Every structure is written in structure tokens, then in C-alpha cells.
């Protein structure tokens, strides 16, 4: 009886060296840093970690970071789909310019993005002055954090969904319309199931990007403890105070919560693929 093959046969040589490089890079970039963090956490002990985390300021920062990141990811899920659909299905003047602008958050340093957003949405900024008569203040509030996270997360959804939209066959939509389905029913029953795996992937990427965002948020947030202070900033504050155990404890809490939420999103994605194909 033949054993299970470790790898599938391939016409291209070099599996050994490719696998070695992959394992080495994955270990150096991902596994070793996480392992070092967990090792430091183990040296502190569960009791010390919980004592450091179980404080109102820490819980407020964690809640703000994760909930705002989730709201921003869900917003980008809807808005990013609309942007990707418009850029893929329609031809209009300036489309290439808008398409290139989607990648702007990738190219801009996060600090530059934060300064630009603060300049626009500050009370004396262009957008801030326009919103002031309506009693809306964005800069130095939680809403400002939301705007910054939407800015950095939007490209992940757009670029993940665009290739799938390009591969959609228009004949399927036309067949649905021929059978009497409305545009909304066609979108919900025909298009959305096909796009759902890519949408969930983009949403997970946007969420993961937003949770660890620092540079673009600290300028527009105001950074008031318990109000607009995000968890990454609190880690930096602990490091500046030479409280390394506190920084490690908050980082481990962020790692655990991120892993749990991303696991839930991935499980939903697997179910979606099995359900809709």
C-alpha cells in the first residue's frame, strides 16, 4: 500500500529549496516574533497578565480598537463592493484616475495620511468647517478614528473583489433577468453568493489592517485615555514608561482577540464557499 505523498508532482524543479526558503521566511517574519511575545507572556504568568489587562483604561482601549475596526471593515465591505463594481463594470471619464487613487492608502506613509485627514477634518479644516454647522465633529473623536480606519482598509476590499467581478459572466445576469427576476433579486440570489468569499476575505484583511493601525489614527484621535485612546498607542505608552510587562500583556490580549475574530471570519468564509461554491 502506497503512503500518502508529501507533495504533489510538479513539472517545475526546486521544491526542496523553495520549501526551505518559505519555512525560513515564515519563521523569521511571523513565527519567531509571535513565539518571543508568547514566551515573554509565559514568564509573566497568567496572573500577572490578567492583572495588567484587567484595568478600565486597557479594556477601553481594546474595546475601541476592535469595535471601531470591525465597524470600519463592515463599512468597507459595502462601500468597497460599490467602488469595485463601478470601476469594473462601467467606463467613464476619470475611471483610471479613480482606480489609481484606490491604492493611495498603500503608498502613503501612515503618518502622512493621519496628518492629511486631521487637516481636512479638524474644526478649522475644509471638511470640519462644513460639518460644524450641523453639530458634527470628526477630528479628535471616535468618528475620526473610524474615518482613518476606513481610509486604510478600503483598498483591501476593492482589490480583493475586483478580479472576481471581472470574471462574472454577464450571461448569467441576463438569464436571471430573462426569467423575470428583478435587479435586486438578481444581485442577492445570483451575484452576491459568487462574491461572498472574496468579500469576506477583503473584510478580514481590512479588519486585520485596522486593528494594528497606529500612524494615521494618533493624529486624528485626540488620544484621551478611556475615550479616544487606541490599544496600539497604549502599548507605545507602556514602552515609553519602560513598563515592558504591561506592553507585552496588552499585545498578547490583542493577539488573542484578533485570532478569535479572524478565526470566526474564516469559518464564515468556509461555510460560504461550501454553501454557494
Secondary structure, 3 states (H helix, E strand, C coil): CCCCCCCCCCCCCCHHHHHHHHHHHHHHHHHHHHHHHHHHHHHHCHHHHHHHHCCHHHHHHHHHHHHHHHHHHHHHHHHHHHHHHHHHHCCCCCHHHHHHHHCHHHHCCHHHHHHHHHHHHCCCCHHHHHHHCCCCCCCCCHHHHHHHHHHHHHHHHHHHHHHHHHHCCHHHHHHHHHCCCCHHHHHHHHHHHHHHHHHHHHHHHHHHHHHCCCHHHHHHHCCCCCCCCCHHHHHHHHHHCCCHHHHHHHHHHHHHHHHHHHHHHHHHHHHHHHHHC
